[in-house]
Amino acid sequence: MSILEIIKSRRSVRKFKDITVESEKIDRLIEAAMWAPSAMNSQPWAFVVIQDKAVLQSISDNSKKLLLENMTNFPALEKYRGVLEKNDFNIFYNAPILITIYAKDNGLYSKEDTALAAQNLMLEAHSIDLGTCWIGFAREYMDLEETKNKFKVSSEYSAVAPIIVGYPEIVPSQSIRNKPIIFYRR
Ligand SMILES: Cc1cc2nc3c(=O)[nH]c(=O)nc-3n(C[C@H](O)[C@H](O)[C@H](O)COP(=O)(O)O)c2cc1C
């Protein structure tokens, strides 16, 4: 597949097979992420990889609780209140792996750099038959000091990209994109 075909055929996956992802494939995803460009080649990213089902369930529960208790800070999420209130809604869709990419806070463009690493990771995953979905719902909880302490993340890092990974059970059909807004092209 050409790179454009890989880019266009990647979908956010929300249903996974109950299959373990090989450790070498996780290495490969991190390798792809690390080869993203970054401002002044600062490479401000760091990774937390969680594969324990009980831990993932507890992060999902705690993330929902945190968002619901602080919904006034996240007005854009108000439309998801109903789904977040459902006890049986797992924000990770029972995926076997969560890779959260953190950004070191001291760089001018650390978050942009880290988002590029995240996209590299998702595209590489797709190219080796894995599915991913960026789970914004998890960011606030993964960014708490107590969560960072638990996963040995230094305090100068901020959570940017929580991404679930696994073998897709269902791949959604082609997504839609708006026409590009091009303000100037000459
Ligand atoms: C920053 C960001 C946060 C997202 N958060 C969530 C999320 O919390 N839950 C979810 O199911 N999908 C989430 N998504 C996935 C988007 O819904 C998805 O990318 C979008 O609908 C386009 O679909 P596609 O990825 O299949 O092209 C997120 C995507 C991004 C980039």
The ligand as an SDF file (V2000), in Angstrom:
LIG
                    3D

 31 33  0  0  0  0  0  0  0  0999 V2000
   -7.5930   13.9050   20.1070 C   0  0  0  0  0  0  0  0  0  0  0  0
   -8.5730   12.7890   19.8130 C   0  0  0  0  0  0  0  0  0  0  0  0
   -9.3940   12.3200   20.8250 C   0  0  0  0  0  0  0  0  0  0  0  0
  -10.2900   11.2520   20.5760 C   0  0  0  0  0  0  0  0  0  0  0  0
  -11.0020   10.7500   21.6260 N   0  0  0  0  0  0  0  0  0  0  0  0
  -11.8060    9.6820   21.4210 C   0  0  0  0  0  0  0  0  0  0  0  0
  -12.4770    9.0610   22.5180 C   0  0  0  0  0  0  0  0  0  0  0  0
  -12.3330    9.4630   23.6950 O   0  0  0  0  0  0  0  0  0  0  0  0
  -13.2770    7.9860   22.2510 N   0  0  0  0  0  0  0  0  0  0  0  0
  -13.4180    7.4920   20.9930 C   0  0  0  0  0  0  0  0  0  0  0  0
  -14.1570    6.5080   20.8280 O   0  0  0  0  0  0  0  0  0  0  0  0
  -12.7860    8.0490   19.9250 N   0  0  0  0  0  0  0  0  0  0  0  0
  -11.9740    9.1170   20.1190 C   0  0  0  0  0  0  0  0  0  0  0  0
  -11.2780    9.6500   19.0510 N   0  0  0  0  0  0  0  0  0  0  0  0
  -11.3960    9.0700   17.7080 C   0  0  0  0  0  0  0  0  0  0  0  0
  -12.2270    9.9660   16.7760 C   0  0  0  0  0  0  0  0  0  0  0  0
  -13.5760    9.8790   17.1350 O   0  0  0  0  0  0  0  0  0  0  0  0
  -11.9770    9.5260   15.3200 C   0  0  0  0  0  0  0  0  0  0  0  0
  -10.6200    9.7400   14.9850 O   0  0  0  0  0  0  0  0  0  0  0  0
  -12.8520   10.3120   14.3300 C   0  0  0  0  0  0  0  0  0  0  0  0
  -14.2130   10.0390   14.5380 O   0  0  0  0  0  0  0  0  0  0  0  0
  -12.5040    9.9990   12.8550 C   0  0  0  0  0  0  0  0  0  0  0  0
  -12.6300    8.5980   12.6050 O   0  0  0  0  0  0  0  0  0  0  0  0
  -11.3910    7.7550   12.0370 P   0  0  0  0  0  0  0  0  0  0  0  0
  -10.2790    7.8510   13.0740 O   0  0  0  0  0  0  0  0  0  0  0  0
  -11.8990    6.3510   11.8890 O   0  0  0  0  0  0  0  0  0  0  0  0
  -10.9770    8.3540   10.7410 O   0  0  0  0  0  0  0  0  0  0  0  0
  -10.3780   10.6920   19.2740 C   0  0  0  0  0  0  0  0  0  0  0  0
   -9.5450   11.1750   18.2560 C   0  0  0  0  0  0  0  0  0  0  0  0
   -8.6440   12.1850   18.5240 C   0  0  0  0  0  0  0  0  0  0  0  0
   -7.7040   12.6390   17.4190 C   0  0  0  0  0  0  0  0  0  0  0  0
  1  2  1  0
  2  3  1  0
  2 30  2  0
  3  4  2  0
  4  5  1  0
  4 28  1  0
  5  6  2  0
  6  7  1  0
  6 13  1  0
  7  8  2  0
  7  9  1  0
  9 10  1  0
 10 11  2  0
 10 12  1  0
 12 13  2  0
 13 14  1  0
 14 15  1  0
 14 28  1  0
 15 16  1  0
 16 17  1  0
 16 18  1  0
 18 19  1  0
 18 20  1  0
 20 21  1  0
 20 22  1  0
 22 23  1  0
 23 24  1  0
 24 25  2  0
 24 26  1  0
 24 27  1  0
 28 29  2  0
 29 30  1  0
 30 31  1  0
M  END
$$$$
